[in-house]
Amino acid sequence: MNEIADLDRFEPVVDPRPVDTPWPELQWPIADGVELVGDVVRLTTADPDADAVELFAAIDHDAVWSHIPLRPSGPDELAELLRKWAASPDWHAWTVRLRREVGGLPAGSVVGMTCFLGVSVHDASLEIGATTFDPRVWASAVNPESKLLLLTHAFETLHAGRVQLKTDTRNHRSQQAIARLGARYEGTLRRHFRRADGSVRDTVMFSIVAEDWPGVNERLAARLRR
């Protein structure tokens, strides 16, 4: 009986903020014409008509889409996907361009895209995801600087309280990349949603909250300086 009782018992989670204050709503949507500019990359609002051809060429690699569903078959389908996201109240897609040569690609090249999604204005939270980069810029400063720009905008301009990132349990490279940002592992959602092949994936969840942001910011900036 004691063993059964022990199995049934759950230790309640302790509230980390027992004395809390109201948090402002998220400042959303993104203002027109906003650009996020770093030393290596520049992020602009994705333009389905102007960006789709070059963007598709950059990310049309099997390795890029191995853990991401709904791979577009060509520039036209990618443009339609970008239009769908632009029409959604809780998405904002960004096109990522180089400001200097990386991986043999010249300054000005489109090297990928990334998004704000799952936006909740009331809860002051959003997700960074749907991130795809040309394999030639993997393991470079492109991803960490893109994330630093997005996180800075989320916490310091949009006043987010929480930014989450998630990935397939099979995508070990992505999990390690997210962890290196300073995001905290929160758990794994079992049988969360379908992959492109019809199987059902487990999803590994990470987050950065407002209290984490100063340390994450300093860590990422130091990493990029190195």
C-alpha positions as CSV (number, residue, x, y, z in Angstrom):
1,M,0.0,0.0,0.0
2,N,2.8,2.4,0.8
3,E,4.4,1.8,-2.7
4,I,1.0,2.6,-4.3
5,A,0.7,5.8,-2.2
6,D,4.1,6.9,-3.2
7,L,3.3,6.4,-6.9
8,D,0.2,8.5,-6.6
9,R,1.9,11.4,-4.8
10,F,3.0,14.4,-6.9
11,E,5.2,17.0,-5.3
12,P,3.5,20.4,-6.1
13,V,5.6,22.9,-8.0
14,V,6.7,25.9,-6.0
15,D,5.6,29.3,-7.3
16,P,8.9,31.1,-8.2
17,R,7.1,34.5,-7.9
18,P,4.8,34.3,-4.9
19,V,4.6,38.1,-4.7
20,D,4.1,39.3,-8.3
21,T,3.1,42.4,-10.1
22,P,1.0,42.8,-13.3
23,W,2.9,42.5,-16.5
24,P,2.1,44.7,-19.5
25,E,0.6,43.3,-22.6
26,L,2.9,42.5,-25.6
27,Q,3.4,45.4,-28.0
28,W,2.1,43.8,-31.2
29,P,2.1,43.8,-34.2
30,I,5.5,44.6,-35.4
31,A,5.7,48.1,-36.7
32,D,6.0,48.6,-40.5
33,G,9.6,49.0,-41.8
34,V,11.3,47.6,-38.7
35,E,14.7,46.0,-39.5
36,L,16.9,44.2,-37.0
37,V,20.5,44.8,-37.8
38,G,23.6,43.2,-36.4
39,D,27.2,42.9,-37.5
40,V,26.7,39.7,-39.6
41,V,23.0,39.7,-40.5
42,R,20.0,42.0,-41.2
43,L,16.5,40.8,-40.6
44,T,13.6,42.3,-42.6
45,T,9.9,41.5,-42.8
46,A,9.6,38.6,-45.3
47,D,8.2,39.9,-48.6
48,P,6.5,37.0,-50.5
49,D,7.0,38.7,-53.9
50,A,10.5,40.0,-53.5
51,D,12.1,37.3,-51.3
52,A,10.6,33.9,-52.3
53,V,12.9,33.0,-55.2
54,E,16.2,33.7,-53.4
55,L,14.9,32.4,-50.1
56,F,13.8,29.1,-51.7
57,A,17.2,28.7,-53.3
58,A,18.9,29.1,-50.0
59,I,16.8,26.6,-48.0
60,D,16.0,24.0,-50.6
61,H,18.1,21.3,-49.0
62,D,17.0,18.0,-47.6
63,A,19.0,18.6,-44.4
64,V,17.2,21.9,-43.7
65,W,13.8,20.2,-43.8
66,S,14.5,16.9,-42.2
67,H,12.7,17.9,-39.0
68,I,10.4,20.6,-40.3
69,P,7.0,19.7,-41.8
70,L,5.3,21.3,-44.9
71,R,8.4,21.7,-47.1
72,P,7.5,24.0,-50.0
73,S,8.0,22.5,-53.4
74,G,9.1,25.7,-55.1
75,P,9.3,29.5,-54.8
76,D,5.5,29.9,-55.6
77,E,4.5,27.6,-52.8
78,L,7.0,29.3,-50.4
79,A,5.5,32.7,-51.4
80,E,2.0,31.4,-50.6
81,L,3.2,30.1,-47.2
82,L,4.7,33.6,-46.5
83,R,1.4,35.2,-47.4
84,K,-0.5,32.9,-45.1
85,W,1.8,33.8,-42.2
86,A,1.6,37.5,-43.0
87,A,-2.2,37.3,-42.8
88,S,-2.1,35.5,-39.4
89,P,-2.4,37.8,-36.4
90,D,0.1,35.7,-34.4
91,W,2.9,35.3,-36.9
92,H,5.7,37.5,-38.3
93,A,8.2,36.1,-40.7
94,W,11.7,37.5,-41.2
95,T,14.1,37.2,-44.1
96,V,17.7,36.9,-43.0
97,R,20.4,38.5,-45.2
98,L,24.1,38.7,-44.7
99,R,25.9,41.9,-44.0
100,R,29.3,40.4,-44.7
101,E,30.7,37.3,-46.3
102,V,29.9,34.0,-44.5
103,G,30.5,30.5,-45.7
104,G,31.6,31.6,-49.1
105,L,28.3,33.6,-49.6
106,P,28.7,37.4,-50.3
107,A,27.2,40.2,-48.3
108,G,23.6,40.8,-49.3
109,S,22.8,37.1,-49.8
110,V,19.5,35.8,-48.4
111,V,20.5,32.9,-46.2
112,G,17.3,31.9,-44.5
113,M,14.2,32.8,-42.5
114,T,12.9,32.8,-39.0
115,C,9.6,33.8,-37.4
116,F,7.8,35.1,-34.4
117,L,4.8,32.8,-33.9
118,G,2.3,31.6,-31.4
119,V,2.0,35.2,-30.2
120,S,-0.3,35.9,-27.2
121,V,-0.6,39.6,-26.6
122,H,-2.6,39.1,-23.4
123,D,0.0,36.8,-21.9
124,A,3.0,38.8,-23.3
125,S,4.5,35.6,-24.8
126,L,5.7,34.4,-28.2
127,E,7.7,31.7,-29.8
128,I,10.7,31.9,-32.1
129,G,10.6,29.1,-34.7
130,A,10.2,28.0,-38.3
131,T,13.9,28.9,-38.6
132,T,15.7,27.6,-41.7
133,F,19.2,28.5,-42.8
134,D,21.3,27.6,-45.8
135,P,23.6,24.8,-44.6
136,R,26.6,26.8,-45.7
137,V,26.1,29.2,-42.7
138,W,25.4,26.5,-40.1
139,A,27.8,26.7,-37.2
140,S,28.6,30.3,-38.0
141,A,27.5,33.5,-36.2
142,V,24.3,33.7,-38.4
143,N,22.0,31.8,-36.1
144,P,23.2,33.1,-32.7
145,E,23.2,36.7,-33.9
146,S,19.7,36.3,-35.5
147,K,18.5,34.9,-32.2
148,L,20.1,37.8,-30.3
149,L,18.4,40.4,-32.5
150,L,15.0,38.6,-32.2
151,L,15.3,38.2,-28.4
152,T,16.4,41.8,-27.9
153,H,13.4,43.0,-29.9
154,A,11.1,40.7,-28.1
155,F,12.1,41.6,-24.6
156,E,13.2,45.3,-25.0
157,T,10.8,46.6,-27.6
158,L,7.7,44.3,-27.5
159,H,8.0,43.8,-23.7
160,A,7.6,40.0,-23.8
161,G,7.7,38.2,-20.6
162,R,8.3,34.8,-22.2
163,V,9.9,33.6,-25.4
164,Q,9.7,29.8,-26.1
165,L,11.6,27.7,-28.5
166,K,10.8,24.1,-29.4
167,T,12.1,21.3,-31.6
168,D,11.7,17.7,-32.5
169,T,13.1,15.2,-30.0
170,R,15.1,13.7,-32.9
171,N,16.7,17.0,-33.8
172,H,19.7,16.8,-31.5
173,R,21.6,19.6,-33.4
174,S,18.7,22.0,-32.8
175,Q,18.4,21.1,-29.2
176,Q,22.1,21.8,-28.6
177,A,21.8,25.1,-30.5
178,I,18.9,26.3,-28.4
179,A,20.5,25.3,-25.2
180,R,23.7,27.2,-26.2
181,L,21.6,30.3,-26.5
182,G,21.0,30.1,-22.7
183,A,17.4,28.9,-23.0
184,R,16.1,26.6,-20.2
185,Y,14.8,23.1,-20.9
186,E,11.3,22.9,-19.6
187,G,10.3,19.4,-20.6
188,T,9.2,17.2,-23.4
189,L,5.6,17.1,-24.8
190,R,5.0,13.5,-25.7
191,R,3.2,12.6,-29.0
192,H,2.8,16.4,-29.7
193,F,2.1,16.6,-33.4
194,R,2.7,14.9,-36.8
195,R,5.9,15.0,-38.8
196,A,5.7,15.2,-42.6
197,D,6.0,11.5,-42.9
198,G,2.9,10.9,-40.8
199,S,4.7,9.8,-37.6
200,V,4.0,11.7,-34.4
201,R,6.9,13.5,-32.8
202,D,7.7,14.3,-29.2
203,T,8.6,18.0,-28.8
204,V,11.4,19.3,-26.7
205,M,10.5,22.6,-25.0
206,F,12.8,25.5,-24.0
207,S,12.1,29.0,-22.8
208,I,13.7,32.3,-21.9
209,V,11.7,34.6,-19.5
210,A,12.2,38.2,-18.7
211,E,14.1,37.4,-15.5
212,D,16.6,35.3,-17.6
213,W,17.1,37.9,-20.3
214,P,19.9,40.0,-18.9
215,G,22.1,36.9,-18.4
216,V,21.2,35.5,-21.7
217,N,21.9,38.8,-23.5
218,E,25.3,39.1,-21.9
219,R,26.1,35.4,-22.7
220,L,25.1,35.7,-26.3
221,A,26.9,39.0,-26.8
222,A,30.1,37.6,-25.3
223,R,29.8,34.5,-27.5
224,L,29.5,36.6,-30.6
225,R,32.5,38.7,-29.6
226,R,34.6,35.5,-29.4
